[in-house]
Amino acid sequence: MRQYLNELESFGVGYKSYTEQYMDSTGIFKDAIISVLATIAKQERVRLSERTKSGMARAREKGKVIGAPAKDAQIVEQVRRLKATGISNQAIARAMQISPSTVAKYVMPC
C-alpha cells in the first residue's frame, strides 16, 4: 500500500477515504497513518498465514492429503520418454493435455 501511495504522491495525488476519515494522505500525519496501516496489514498477513497452516495441519491429522493428486506412473514415464527425445515442456504439455508445470515437475532430476 505504501508503494502505491508514494507513487501517487510523486504525481501530486493524495488519498482521502470517504468512509474512514482517519485514512488521509493529505494531512500532516500522513506518514504516521500510512505506517500504522502498513503495520496492521502486515500483522494480518501473518495471522492469515498462521490460521492457514493450522487448518492444513488439522486436515493432515485427519488423514486428508494436501496438494495436487499424484499423476499415474504411466503418465510420468511417458513425459520422461518424450522429454528424452528433446521435445519442449510446452509441446509435451499440449500433446498430453497437462500443464507445463506438471511436465516440469516430472522431468526435473530428483
FENGI-V644420 format. One record per residue. RES is the residue in one letter. SS is DSSP state (H for helix, E for strand, - for the rest). PSI is psi in whole degrees, -180 to 180 (999 if undefined). OMEGA is omega in radians with two decimals (999 if undefined). Layout:
BEGIN
((RES;SS;PSI;OMEGA) (RES;SS;PSI;OMEGA))
END
This chain:
BEGIN
((M;-;-42;-3.11) (R;H;-40;-3.13) (Q;H;-44;-3.12) (Y;H;-42;3.13) (L;H;-38;3.09) (N;H;-40;3.12) (E;H;-44;3.09) (L;H;-42;-3.14) (E;H;-37;3.13) (S;H;-23;3.08) (F;-;4;3.14) (G;-;21;-3.11) (V;-;134;3.07) (G;-;166;-3.13) (Y;-;131;3.08) (K;E;119;-3.11) (S;-;138;3.11) (Y;-;-35;-3.06) (T;-;-30;3.12) (E;-;102;-3.03) (Q;-;-27;-3.14) (Y;-;-19;3.13) (M;-;91;-3.03) (D;E;114;3.13) (S;-;14;-3.12) (T;-;-11;-3.08) (G;-;-176;-3.09) (I;-;-19;-3.13) (F;-;19;-3.05) (K;H;-42;-3.13) (D;H;-40;3.14) (A;H;-45;-3.14) (I;H;-46;-3.13) (I;H;-40;3.13) (S;H;-43;3.13) (V;H;-46;-3.14) (L;H;-38;3.11) (A;H;-39;3.12) (T;H;-42;3.11) (I;H;-43;3.13) (A;H;-41;3.12) (K;H;-43;3.14) (Q;H;-38;3.12) (E;H;-37;3.07) (R;H;-40;3.12) (V;H;-45;-3.14) (R;H;-41;3.12) (L;H;-43;3.11) (S;H;-44;3.14) (E;H;-42;3.14) (R;H;-40;3.13) (T;H;-47;3.13) (K;H;-40;3.12) (S;H;-44;3.12) (G;H;-39;3.10) (M;H;-38;3.11) (A;H;-42;3.11) (R;H;-40;3.13) (A;H;-42;3.11) (R;H;-40;3.12) (E;H;-31;3.14) (K;-;3;3.07) (G;-;5;3.13) (K;-;137;3.10) (V;-;124;-3.13) (I;-;136;3.09) (G;-;178;-3.12) (A;-;146;3.11) (P;-;148;3.14) (A;-;147;3.11) (K;-;153;3.09) (D;-;144;-3.11) (A;H;-33;3.13) (Q;H;-38;3.12) (I;H;-44;3.14) (V;H;-44;-3.14) (E;H;-40;3.12) (Q;H;-41;3.09) (V;H;-46;-3.11) (R;H;-38;3.11) (R;H;-45;3.14) (L;H;-40;-3.14) (K;H;-36;3.13) (A;H;-23;3.11) (T;-;-7;3.10) (G;-;6;3.14) (I;-;145;-3.14) (S;-;156;3.11) (N;H;-40;-3.13) (Q;H;-44;-3.13) (A;H;-40;3.11) (I;H;-44;-3.13) (A;H;-45;3.12) (R;H;-45;-3.09) (A;H;-37;-3.07) (M;H;-3;-3.13) (Q;-;48;3.03) (I;-;168;-3.08) (S;-;150;3.09) (P;H;-32;3.12) (S;H;-32;3.07) (T;H;-42;3.10) (V;H;-48;-3.12) (A;H;-38;-3.14) (K;H;-38;-3.05) (Y;H;-13;3.11) (V;H;-11;3.12) (M;-;140;3.11) (P;-;134;-3.11) (C;-;999;999))
END
